[in-house]
Amino acid sequence: MCTQCGVESHIDFSDLEDGTFGDSSKFEVDLPSTDGLGIMARAATAAAPLPLPVCQDCRGSGRFISYAGRLVGDCFRCGGTGHAKPRRQLRMDPASVAQRQKDRVYAAQKKTDKALEISAKVSQFKDNNPQVWDWLSREFRRGNEFAASLVASLGTYGNLTPNQVAAVERNVMKAAERAVAREAAAPDVQGEGFTKLLQAFNRAAGTGLKSPTMRVGKLVFTLAKATSKNPGYVYVKYENEYQGKISPQGKYYAVSAASTAVTEDVARIARDPLAAAVEHGRLTGCCAICGRQLVDPVSVERGIGPICAEKFGW
């Protein structure tokens, strides 16, 4: 046994008497075990090729088994080897790279041309069907699902079918009929009507107030913002519940659930908003405009803060 490498050799040295090694088949060498991961074992392990991944379809068996448990044949994906085939290497020669880049540019240009074509069709549809377009735009912002589906069709095809256009036109006619019915049912206050109330809110908006508001008892009047869908309207709430709106033309459109008593109070306040604001301030001790408590003796006597009264033109 070698004292340096630990290899035990079984060699018959009698064959060396004549100066030759004799039959080489007599050389028998016992290699050391690799369990200890010696130098030679680690080198052999590092040099060994990595195993191929197991095919996921057949789980390494190389056979295709049907759902009934019958052997059909070799696995189609691995070809019966049981190992997953390596992924095809992407060709990196200059010609292939240039062709792929050209294909990407072509696809992007085609997508852009398609978008421009759709945009032109939508613009033409808008010009040819203004009422349909207005209805779609308004109802889409309100969350109407039918309008949203039609807008999606416009974005895909750039146009609507005749049946879709007819359906929208029917909705436009129904909306016009409902508007006429609301106009006829809207109460008209005798005399100056809502003129004083609207003028006061418009003056307040002209002073720079972002959201002019007036409180009278449980009623709250608020001027709609210029960016809202009803600019110039005054919204009415009773106990934080929406009751209706006053148009710039002096019409009050009450909701169906509004009581007659609330509608009458709105009409009464509209005839003389200053008197209603003063009454609210004297009863509650708070300004009807800003809602703050009245502490100045002059303000308490007047029933409204002087700055708020000035902004509303009173």
N, C-alpha and C positions, 0 to 999 in steps of 0.2 A: 504493500500500500504506500502511495506517495504521501509524504509528510506535509507537502505544501498544498496540494489540491484535494487530498482525501480520496483519490480514485484507487480502487482496488483492482489490480491487474492480475490476470491469470495467464502467464506466459511461460511456455516450456523453454527454458534457456539451454536445454541440451541441444537444440537445433542450431545454437550459435557456435558450437565447437568447431565447425568447419568454416566459420566466417560468413555464413549465410543465414537468412531469417527462415528459410524453409517455407512451409505451407502457410500462407497468410490467414487461412481459415482458422488457425489455431489461436489467433488473437481474440480474446474475449475481454471486453472492458465493461465494468459496471459503472454507469454514470450516477452521480449523486442525485438524491431526491430534490425536486424543485419546491417541496413544501416549505422550505425555509426561505425561499426567494433569494437565493444567492445571486452572485453576479451573473452567472451563465443563465439562470432561470429568468431573471429580469430582462436580460438582453433578448432571450427568445420570445418572451411575452410582448415586448415592445415591437419586435420585428414582425409579429403575427398580424395579418390583415384583419381589419375590423369586420365583424360579422354584418351581413346584410340585414336590414330590418325585416321583421316578420310581416308577411302579407296579412292585412287586416280582414280581408274577405274570407279567406280560408283558415286564418289563424295558424298558418305554418304547415298545414297538412298537405297543401297542394291539390286538394280534391274539392270539387263542388258538390255539396249535398243539398238536395232539394228540400223544400219545406216539409215534404212527407217523409224525409229521412232516407231517400233513395240516392245512391251514388250516381251522379249524372256523367261525370268525367273530370278532366283536369280543370283547375281553377282558371277562369278566363283572364283574370287580372295578372296573376303571376306566372301563368303558363305551366302550372304544375310544379314549380320549383319550391313553392312555399315561402319565397322571399319577395318582398316588394321590389319592383323594378326601379332602378334609379331614375330620377326625373331627367327629362330630356334637357340637355344643355342648350342654352340660348346661343344661337349663332352670333358671333361677335365680329364677323368679317366686315369690313367697311361697307360693302355693297348692301348687306342685310341691315346694318344699322341705319344707313341712309334711306332705305326703303321703308323701314318702320317709322322713321321720323316723318317721311313724306306722307305715310298713311295717317299719322296722327294729325298733321296739319290739315290734310284733306277732310278728316272727320270733324275737326273743329270748325273749319270753314263751312262745311255742310250744315252743321248745327246752327251756326250764326245766320246763314242764309235762310234756314227754315224759320228761325225766330223773327227775322225781318219780314218774311212773307206773311207770317201769322199776324204780326203787328199791323201791317198794311191792310190786311183783310178786316181786322177789328176796327181800324180807323174808318174804313169804308162802311162797315156795318153801323157804326155810330152815326155817321152822316146820313145814312139812308133811313135809320130808324131812331129818331131822337127821343120819342116818347118811350119806346121800349128800353132804350139805353138809360134814360132817367129813372125809370122804374127799377131796372136792374141795379143801378148804382145805389139808389136809396134803400131798397130792400136788402141788398147785400150787406150794407153797413148795419142794418138792424138785426142781422143774423138769420134772415129768411133762408131756410134750407133749399127750397126750390130755386130761389135766385142764385144761391151759391153754386148749385149744380149747373145752372146755365152759364154762369161766369166761367166755371171750369171747362165747359164745352167750348166756349169762345176762346179760352186760352189754348185749347188743344187744336181746334180746327179753324178758328178765326171767323166762324159764322154759326148761325143757328138754323135748324131745319124750319120749314114753313109751319109745321105743327107747333114747334116751340115758340115761334114768333106769335102765332095765333093765341096760344095760351097766355103769353105775357100781355097781349092786347086785351084779352078778356079781363085780366086782373087790373089793367089800367082803367078800363071802363067801370069796373066795380068800385075802384077807389074814387073815381070822379063822382059816381052816384052817392057814395057815402059822404063825400065832402059837401055835396049839395044838400043832403039831408041834415048834416050837422049845422050848416049855415042857416037853414030854415028853422031848425030847432033852437038855435042859440038865442038866449034872451037879450033883448035890447033895453037898456035902462033908459027911462024917460029923462028928458032934459039934456044935460051935458053928458050924460052917460059916464063912460070911463075916461073922458077927456082929461079931467083934472088929475086923476091918478096916473095916467100915462105921461102927462107933461111933467109931473113931479119926478117920476123915475128917470125920464130922459134928461132932465136938468141934473140929477144926481150923477148919472153916467157921464155927463159932460164935464163934471168937476174932477173926474178921475177915479171915482169909486169903481172897484172891480166888479162887485156884485151888490148893487143897491138892494136893501131889504127893509121891509116895514112890518112890524108886529102889532096886531090888534087883537087882544085876547088870545084865543087859540088859533087864530088865522095868521098865516105868514105869507107875505107877498114878496116875490123875488124876481128881479129883471133877468131875463135870459142873456147869456153872453153873446157877443157879436159872432163868435165862432161856432155857436150851437146850431142845431138844425132849425130852430125857431127864433132867430134874432129879432129883438124888439118886442117879444112877447113877455108878459108878466105871468109867472107861474103862481098858483094858489095852492096852499096846503092847510089842512085842518088837523091838528094833533099829529103832525108829521105824515099825514096821509094825503097823497096827491088828489086834488079836487077838480082841477081844470086849468085853463089858461086864458088870458085876455090878449086878443090880437091887437096889433098896432092900429087897426081900423075901429077898435072899440067894441068888439064882439067877445062875449064870454062863452067859452066852450067847456061846459062842465062834463065830467065823467058820468056814466050811467048810474054809478053808485052814490053820487052826490045827493045829499038831502036837500029838500026845498028850503029849510031853515038856513043852511049854509049858503045857498045861492042867494037868498034874500039879504043875508049879512054882507056878502061880497058886493052886491049892488048898492047897499046903504053906504058902505065905506067908500065906494068909488065916487059917490056923489060929492062927498066932502072929506077927502083923506086927511086934511089937517085937523079937523074937528075930531076924527076918529083917533088920530095919533095922540092928540092932547088928552082925550078921555082915557086912553090906555095908560099914559104916563101918570096921570093923577090917581088912577085906581091902583096901579101896581108899584108906583114909585120908581119905575125904570123907563128909560128912553125907548120909544117905539122904533127908533131907527137903529141905534147902535146896541141897544139892550143893556146899557150900563145903568147903574143906580143913579138917580138924580139927587145930588147933595147940595148943590148951589141953591140958595134961596130963590134966586130969580128963575132958575130952571125948574125948581119945584113948583113955583107959582105958575109958570107958563105951561108946565106939563110936558116939556120937550127941551132937549139941549139946544142952545143957540147955534152951535156949529152945525149940527144935523139939520136944524130947521133952515139954515142958510143954504146948505147944499141941495136941499129939496125945493128951494125957491119959496119958502114960507116966511 
